[in-house]
Amino acid sequence: MITRRKKVLANGLRVVAVEMPHLHSVEIAVYIRVGGRNDPQQQAGLSHFLEHMLFRGNEDYPAGIDLEVAFDAIGGSVNAATDEESTCYFSRVHPRHVEKGLQLFASMLLRSTLTGLDVEKRIITEEALEDINDRGEETNPSNLSSKMMWPGHPLGMPTIGYLETINAITEQDLRRHLASFYVPSNSVVVVAGDIKADRIFSACEDAFADWSGQPLPALLRATGDQHRPQSLFVRDADSQVNLQIAFRGFARPDPRIMTTRLIRRILCGGGSSRLHLLLREKLGIVYSVDASISAYDETGSFGIELATAPENLPLAVREILNQVRRLAVEAVGDEELARVKDGYFFDLEYSRDSTYEMQVRYGWGELMDIVRELEEDHAEAAAIDAHQLKEAAAALFAPCNLNLVAVGPLKAGLKREVEKILLDYEQECTRE
């Protein structure tokens, strides 16, 4: 039996305790509602840079290795991730050492010394160079499609930043960002595993009671004014073309998000999914094909990604667009829809055995004000019928939402052929 309890500390910090007594480990995570979309344009990458810097030492553990050794001693291995809207610090620890684990996170977040900036700057630069070709051009298809969908907005900037903005970040910038966003009212601590909620609440009071800070500045909302399909081609010295077809999608509060999850599974949900069977098993033109959903406060996207030989690019694009249009005009059969739903239900059940998945569900969910129980997700997915799925697909895969990025050894003829396929897609959808 999984039991979730929540307490708000006097300073506004939300603490979520997920009791999972059938397990033998604990996952601690601290979520901060700050990410790439909070970075000023001239300081792109600032949130990600700050996340890195908190590992370099603090008043209690002066060097990064001191912090790593301290986590090792309690069965942990601390890590972190920054995305467009949030930053998460997390580690698994042994149940006997939960209090110590929370103290370690408090040391990182509340007492960082922000030392070693120049070394970290070089590390992040190396990370950023992975997405840049020898001409200094961006080659990450996800970053490029985001820039097309949200031009001039922080959501269109790479979370890691640009070489020039990374190089320009100063200690003062980091301290200002830390003071602005790393405040208790903007944060959630979640602990999931073999714990008791009252013990967690008491430990968080001890570790985080001195944390304070002011309310946050308002976000710049993204707007959408795309009217036709867009495409971008970047030459890169590679043997394959990396392709992303990204559609402007639904915002996080949109009731069609669950339907979109089922659409993703129909297209790319495993060995029996449509694009896997078609592109890999039948045509043999990809090793793998995947799809992802991004849902933000006011907008979102649905992206399909693959790599293929240059000569296969037009065929891959044509077949993907045929399949998404098919979802928009043909009802999914009862057997396929039932199979996809069952796969989703199984994954919900499997998540009961994962402290990581429970902390994401209840910790990130609390941060974004969308906490949902497993039973709620099950019931919502179960109620979706073929008509709802078809309507959501028609809205999602409309030509005015379509953005295509291809990166690789491209020739002019290929570009023209792909652009013609996009035009045909627009015309066919208009006729329907």
N, C-alpha and C positions, 0 to 999 in steps of 0.2 A: 504494500500500500504506500503510495506516494502522497505526502501531505505538504502543502505549501502554506507558509505564513509570512506575513509582511509587517514590518514596523518602520515608522518614520522617526528618526532621532530628532532631538531638539534643534539641531542645526539644519534640518531639512534633508539629511541623507536618508535615502530609502534602502532598507535592508530586507532582502528576501531570503528566507531559509526554506530549502526543499528537503524534507526528510525522506530518505530512501534507505530504510534500515536493512533491506535485503542485500545491500552492497557492502563493499569493504574498502572503499576509497572516498575521497572528498574532492570536489572541484570548487575552487574559489575563483571568482572573477569580479573585477571592478570595471564597470562601464562608465564612460564619460561621453556625454552627448556633444561631441566635437569631432569634426572630420574635415575632409578636403573642402567641403562647401563653406566652411567657416574661415578659410584662408583668404586674406586679401589678394587680389590679383598679382600685385608686385611681390607677394610673399608666398606664392604657391608652394605647397609642400611643408608648410610650417607645422601643421598638426602632426604629420608623419615624423618630421624631424624631432619634435618635442617627445613623441613616444620613444624614439631611439635614445634620447638623452637621459631619460629617467632610469635607464639601465646602467648608466656610467658611474653611479655612486651617489651617496647622500650622507647626511650628517652621521647616521648610525653605521653605515657600511661605505667607507670612503671610496672604495674601488669597485668596479663592476664584478670582479672575481670574488670579492667578499660577499656580495649579494648572491651570486650563483652558488657559492659554497653553503651559505645559510639555507637556501632553498633545497639543495641536495640533502642537507642534514635532516630534513623533515619529509623526505620522499617526494620532493617537488622538482619541477623544471619550469621556471617562469618563462612566459612568452607574451607577445602582444600583437595586436593587429589594428591598423587604422584603415577605415574605409571612408566613403563620402560623408557619412553622417555620424559616425561613432568611433571611439577608440576603446579597445578592450584589453585589459591586463589579466592574465589567467594562469593558473597552475593547479595541477593535481597535487594533493598532499595526503599524508596519512591521517586518519581520523583522530589519532592521539594528539596531533600537532596543529589543529585548526587555529587555536589562539595565536600561536607563533606565526603561522602563515598570514593571518590578518595583520599582525604587527609589521611583518615584512612589506606587505603592500602599502601600509600606512607610511613606512619609511620612504618608499619610492615616491609616493604621490605628494606627501606633505613636506618632506625634508630634503628634496633633491638639491644638490649643489650645482648642477648643470656644468660640470667640469668636462674637459676633453672635447670641446666643441670642434676644434680643427680636425681631430682624428675622425670624429663621427661624420664630419662634413665630407671627408674623403671616402668613407665607407658608403654613404648614401649616394655620392656621385657615382661610384662604381655600380651601385644598384640601378641608378637611373640610366647609365650607359647601356644596360642590357636591352633597353627599348629604343635605342638610337642607332642609325646606320652610320657608315663612314662619311656621309655628307651632312651629318648633324640633324637628320630628319627623324621624326617620331615614327616608329614601326609597330607599336603596340595597337592592334586593331580595336581593342576596347577603348583605349584612350582616344583614338581618332574618331570613332563613332560617337563617343560622348561629346567631343568638340563640335561635331556636325549637329547633334541634336540640341545642344544647349550652348550655342556660340556666345562668347562674352560673359558667361556666367561661371561661377566656381565649379558647378557640376560638370562643366565642359573641360576643366583642367585636370591633368593627371594628379592623383592623390600624392604621389611622390614629389611632384613639382617639376620644374625645368632646371637645367644646369645652372643658368644664370641666377634663378631665384634661390636655389639651394646655396650657391656660393655667397649670396648676399645676406643670408640670415645671420643675425647677431644674437649674442646672449640677451641683450635687452629685448629683442623681439620675442625670444622664448619665454622670458620672465613675464612679459605682458600677456602673452597667450595663456600661460599657466594661470596667472591671476584672473584672467577674464573667464576662462571656461572650466578650469579644474576647481569647481566649487561644489559643495555638498548638494545643493538644490539641483545641480545638473548631473548628478551621479547616482549610480546604483551599485550596491555591493550584494552579490548573490553567492550563496554557499549551498551546494547540492551534494548529497551523499549520506553516509552513515553519521548523522548528526542529530542533535536536539535543537529545536528552534530557540528556546530560551537561552541556551548556551551561546548560540551565535549572536543573539541580540546583545547579550552582556559583553561578549568579546569585542563587538563592533563599537559599543559605547566606550570601552577602554581604548581602543585603537584610534578611533576617528572623532572623538568628542571635541577635540581642539580644532578641527577643520572648520574653516569659515570662508565666506566670500560673498560677493554681491550678485544681484540678478544679472542676466545676460543680455547682450545687445540683440536686437531683432534680426532675423535672417532675411537676406535678399531672396525673394521667391523667383523661381524659374518660370519663364513663360514660353509658350510654344507657338510659333507662327509658320511652321512648315506646311507647304501646300502640295508638294510633289515629291516623288522619290529623289533621293540624293545619292551620289556615289563619289568615292575618292579612291584613287589608285596611287600607290607608292612603290617605286622600284626599289628592290632590295636584292642583294646577292645571296640567293638561297636556291635550293633545288625545288622547293614547293612554294605555292601561294597560300598565305594565311588569309582566310576569308571570314569576315563577320557580316552577317545580315542582321541588322538591329532595327526593331520597330519601336517607335515611341509607345510606351505602355501605360499602365494604370498606376495611380498614386496608391500609397500604402492603405489609406482608409477606404479605397474603392471596393465595393462588395464583389467585384469580378476577379479579385486576386485569387481566390480559391479555384475558380474556373480556369484561370491562367495556369495554375499549378498542374491541373489535369491536362491542359493542352500541352504543356512542356513534356509531360510523361508520355503522351500519345506520340509526340514527334521524336523525342530523344530520351525516353525513360528506361532504356535497357535493350537487351538483345531482341525483344519482340517489337520494339518501337518502329514507327514508319520510316523515319530517315535512316536508321541503322540498317533495316532490312533492305531498303532501296539502294542507298549510296554505297554501303559496304558489301552486303551479301549478294545483291543482284548485279550491281554495276562494277563493284570492285574499285572504286575511285577514291576511297578514303580508308584510313585505318580506324578513325573514330570520328564521331560527330556529337556535339553536345549543345545544350541550350541552357540559358540562365535567365533569371528574372531579377530585375532591380526595381524596388519600389520605395520611393522617397515621400516626403510630406505632401508634395503637390504634383509630382510627375513620376515617370518610371520608364522602364524599357524591357524589351524581350529580345535577347540576342541568341543567334544560332552561329556556332563557330566550328570551323574545320580547317584542315590543311589538305591540299591536293596538288597534283602536278599541273603546271600551267595549262597544258592542252586540255585538261579536264575541267577547267574553271567554268566555261559557259554551261556545260552540262550540269555541273553541281548547282549553279545558280538557278538554272531553269527548273530543275527537279525540286529544289527547295521551295521555290515560289509556287510551283504547281501543287505541292503538298499543303502549304499554308492556305492557298486559295480554296483547295478542296475542303478544308475544315470550315471555311467560311460559307460554303454553298451546299455541302452535303452533311446530313446528320450522321454522326458517328454511330455505328451499329451497337446494339445492346451488349453483345458478347465482348467487343473490344472495350467499351466503356466500363463494363463490370470488371474486366481484367485489370484495367488501369486503376480503378478505384481500389480494388483488393490490394494491389501493390502499395498504394498509398496507406491503406489501413495497416498493412503489415509493418511498414516503416514506422508508423505511429507507435505500434506495440513495441517494436525493437527499441525505440527511443527510451522506453521505461528502464532499460538496462544501462543507460549511458548518463553518467553525471554531467558530461560535457553538453549533451543535447538538452538536458533539463535546465542547466544554468543558462543556456542560450534562450530557450523558450521563455523562461520566467524572468531572467535578468535583462536580456535585450528587450523582451516584450514589455517589461516594466519601464525601461528607459524610454521606449517609443509609445507608451500608453496604449499598447495593444495586447495585453496579457490575455492568452486564450488557453483554456484547458484542452487536454487531448480529446476529451469527449465532445467539446464544441467543434473542433476541427473535423472529427469523424462525422458528426451529424451534418455539418454544412456540406462536406464533400458528398455524402450519401444522397443528399437531396438534389444535387445538380443533375439535370436531365440533358438529353441530346440537344434540345432546342436552346437552352441557356448556353450551352457550349458553342453552338453554331453562332449565336448572336454575339457572344464575346469575341469569337475568332473574327467575325466580320468587322467589328470595331477595331480590334487590335491590328489586324493585318491589312488595313486600308492602305492604299498607295501613298496617301499623304503622311503616313507614319514611317515609310520605308527609308532606311539608310544602309548603304552597302560600302564596305571597306575591303580592299584587296591589297595585300602587301607581298611582294615577291618579284620574281623575274618576269615582268610583264612587258608585252609588246603592244604597239598601237592597235593592231588588229583585234587582239583580245579585248581591249578596253571597249572598242566600238561594238563588238559583239555583245558584251555584257550590258552596255548601255541600251542596246536595242532590246534586249530581254526585259530590262526594267520598263522601257516604254511600252512593250507589249503587255506586260503585267498591268500597268496603269490603265491601258485601254480596255483590256478584258474585264477588269474589275468595274470600270465605269459602265460597260455594257450590261453587266449583271445587276 
